[in-house]
């Protein structure tokens, strides 16, 4: 929509801008955090993942959940996943940054 100034549309625009910069410059990669994806409609997230899959340069993303995505988008993510982090000892360095250490 022309007058859509919502957060999801803004984040989608940022992703497209970053993709254009990647394609048109010597920039070797970019990184997108899960915050960008959480406000974007599911169908658009699926298309963004497919767009990423076409890229020859590196794109690093953090994504909280893939279960809501299409089977194709989930497959693309699974095939290209390098690191998965989870609670329960599967955090980076084996612990959560926001938990107090027990003495």
C-alpha positions in Angstrom: 0.0 0.0 0.0 1.3 3.5 -0.8 0.5 5.0 2.6 1.5 2.0 4.7 4.0 3.3 7.2 3.7 0.4 9.6 6.7 -1.3 11.3 6.5 -4.4 9.1 6.5 -2.3 5.9 9.4 -0.2 7.2 11.4 -3.3 8.1 10.6 -4.9 4.7 11.9 -1.7 3.1 15.1 -1.9 5.1 15.6 -5.5 4.0 15.1 -4.6 0.3 17.5 -1.6 0.7 20.1 -3.8 2.3 19.7 -6.4 -0.5 20.1 -3.6 -3.1 23.3 -2.4 -1.4 24.6 -6.0 -1.3 23.9 -6.4 -5.0 25.2 -3.0 -6.2 28.4 -2.6 -4.0 31.4 -4.6 -3.0 29.8 -5.2 0.4 30.5 -8.9 1.1 27.6 -9.7 3.5 24.9 -8.3 5.7 23.3 -9.4 9.0 19.6 -9.2 10.0 18.3 -9.7 13.5 15.1 -11.6 14.3 13.5 -8.3 15.3 13.2 -7.3 11.6 11.2 -10.5 10.8 8.8 -10.5 13.7 6.7 -7.6 12.3 6.6 -8.7 8.7 3.7 -10.7 7.3 4.3 -14.4 6.9 3.9 -14.4 3.1 6.5 -11.6 2.8 8.8 -13.4 5.1 8.6 -16.4 2.8 9.4 -14.3 -0.2 12.3 -12.7 1.6 13.8 -16.1 2.5 13.5 -17.1 -1.1 15.2 -13.9 -2.2 18.0 -14.6 0.2 18.4 -18.1 -1.3 19.1 -16.5 -4.7 22.0 -14.4 -3.3 25.6 -15.4 -4.1 27.0 -13.2 -1.3 26.6 -14.1 2.4 23.5 -13.2 4.4 23.4 -13.9 8.1 20.0 -13.9 9.8 18.7 -14.5 13.3 15.2 -15.9 13.3 13.2 -17.0 16.3 10.8 -19.5 14.8 10.4 -21.1 11.3 7.3 -23.2 12.0 5.0 -20.5 10.7 6.9 -20.2 7.4 6.1 -22.2 4.2 7.7 -25.6 3.8 9.9 -24.2 1.1 11.2 -21.3 3.3 11.7 -23.8 6.2 13.7 -26.0 3.8 15.9 -23.1 2.6 16.6 -22.2 6.2 17.4 -25.7 7.3 19.7 -26.3 4.4 21.6 -23.1 5.1 21.7 -23.1 8.9 25.2 -22.8 10.4 24.4 -22.3 14.1 21.3 -23.0 16.2 20.9 -21.7 19.7 18.4 -22.8 22.2 17.7 -22.7 25.9 18.9 -25.5 28.2 22.6 -25.5 27.6 22.5 -24.9 23.8 23.1 -21.2 24.2 26.2 -19.6 22.9 29.0 -20.5 25.4 26.5 -22.9 27.1 24.7 -20.3 29.2 22.1 -17.6 28.9 23.4 -14.0 29.2 20.4 -12.8 31.2 20.6 -15.4 33.9 22.4 -14.9 37.2 25.2 -17.3 37.9 24.6 -19.5 41.0 27.3 -19.6 43.6 
